[in-house]
Amino acid sequence: MAYAYLQCQLPSPLSFLLSALFLLLLPFSSSADAGFSEGINCLHPEILKDEAVARLVELGKVSDAEGYLERVFQSPASVRAGNLIRTWMEDAGLKTWVDRMGNVHGRSEGLNPSEKALLIGSHLDTVVDAGIFDGALGIITALSALKVLNINGMLEKLKRPVEVIAFSDEEGVRFQSTFLGSAAVAGVLPVSVLHVHDKSGVTVQGALRKNSIEISEENLLEVKYDPETVWGYIEVHMEQGPVLETLGLPLGVVKGIAGQTRLKVTVKGQQGHAGTVPMKMRRDPMAAAAELMVVLENLCKQPEDYLAYDGQCLESTVQSLSGSLVCTVGEIWTWPSASNVIPGQVSFTVDIRAMDDLGREAIIYELSRKIHQVCGERSVVCLVERKHDAKAAACDPELSLKLKSAAAAAGGRWGVIDDNGKEESRAVDEVAAAVPVPVLMSGAGHDAMAMSKLTKVAMLFVRCRGGVSHSPEEHVSEDDVWAAGLAVLAFLENTTLSPHLSNNYE
């Protein structure tokens, strides 16, 4: 314990020198394994907190916009962010590369390169006017934990390869098609997506070629991983909701991710002069669209009033939707969009999410029926297009239990430090056993949804202030960043290090 205590307390450069000296003395020490184990039982605030937070801030400044954060698929800022992440991967001792979909990879082969690999990932792209934690938190905490293993001489002693992936696109802002990066790795990205174009007419294929990445329908499959080479996937992500903050806890484990459908509704009416067409003679698509949005809101607030056939409410379906069904209109655009013109056409998006896939389909069916009913009554033409579908994804129970144990271990490590930052006499395992780690559902989509088509997945949520996300106001405290890094470190110790080299928290 003396080595571990000194290493934790000394300034970072002295800590590294002490590590090197300790490694030189290993052949003459009968307690080498114990020394390693105690060494990585440190809290490492200089890496897991201070450096991690500094990197989140630095990455948050890499933007395509002035005055706010915007970093979309294969934009100049996205490429700069990927290059920055590669340098941090190399700093953690990882071999790096960029694949044909722009995903940035960092990998340690460990002792057995032929073993199935643990993948850890999240996304480097952002929404428009974003915060600095969404996506980036999962990448940075993983790299911080691996850096701790590296400076303790453990990286090459991993019993299986470990790979961090910074996915190029999860948000789907530029091409309105989510999970471009992770779906390609999972092998579920349709080749047709290469020809989808953005608002400027640039295709996915063209955006990649602009950055010297050649991709075609034939070689897209080169990005896909063989399921037989992958042991599992974990993802750390800010909660994007208020539950953990309400509970007063920094970490939670995810049970499953809600399924999602995105629709585009187009309403076509009769364009005309705002001052000369009588109200009773109008075929106004704007008024029709407004009514449809209220219909959607009512349907999703009270599905039991709508999901009834032959007078019987589908109780099991309604029950399955309780607590998870959410519906949102996020975009509206009109033509010709002038204040003195009755629009000729109005389009809007609909986002529907629920944990129960059959229940979600029932909502979509009922919404489509009501849309055509309202449009018929108003003498306008309506078109409903399904733009995106993702089935609900359940996290693997066994992998989630390991992640939950790691989160408890992180809490246990906090538990042996008193309010003044000094070590207490209680054992880490004793405190960890009493640390609560809640199990949550995720209403937001994550790369883990796509990766669940490749391998078993688990997710760790990190508390955020006010549950705010997709906003510059999103915030994760420095101590909670630290707790997340400790949890990833504990998970790596438990699942990738030999028992005699790690602390067993299971």
Buried (B, 14 or more C-beta within 10 A) or exposed (E): EEBBBBBBEEEBEEBEEBBEEBBEEEEEEEEBBBBBBBBBBBBBBBBBBBBBBEBBEBBBEBBBEEEEBBBBBBBEBBBBBBEBBBEBBEBBBBEBEBBBBBBBBBBBBBBEEEBBBBBBBBBBBBBBBBBBBBBBBBBBBBBBBBBBBBBBBBBEBBBBBBBBBBBBBBBBBBBBBBBBBBBBBBBBBEEEBBEBBBEEEBBBBBBBBEBEBEBEEEEBEEBBBEEEBBBBBBBBBBBBBBBBBEEEBBBBBBBBBBBBBBBBBBBBBBBBEEEEBEEEEBBBBBBBBBBBBEBBEBBBEEBBEBBBEEEEBBEEBBEBBEEBBBBBBEEBEBBEEEEEBBBBBBBBBBBBBBBBBEBBBBBBEBBBEBBBEBBEEBEBBBEBEEBBBBBBBBBBEEBBEBBBBBBBBBBBBBBBEEEEEEEEEEEBEEBBBEBEBBEBBBBBBBBBBBBBBBBBBBBBBBBBBEBBBBEBEBBBBEBBBBBBBBBBBBBBBBBBBEEEBBBEBE
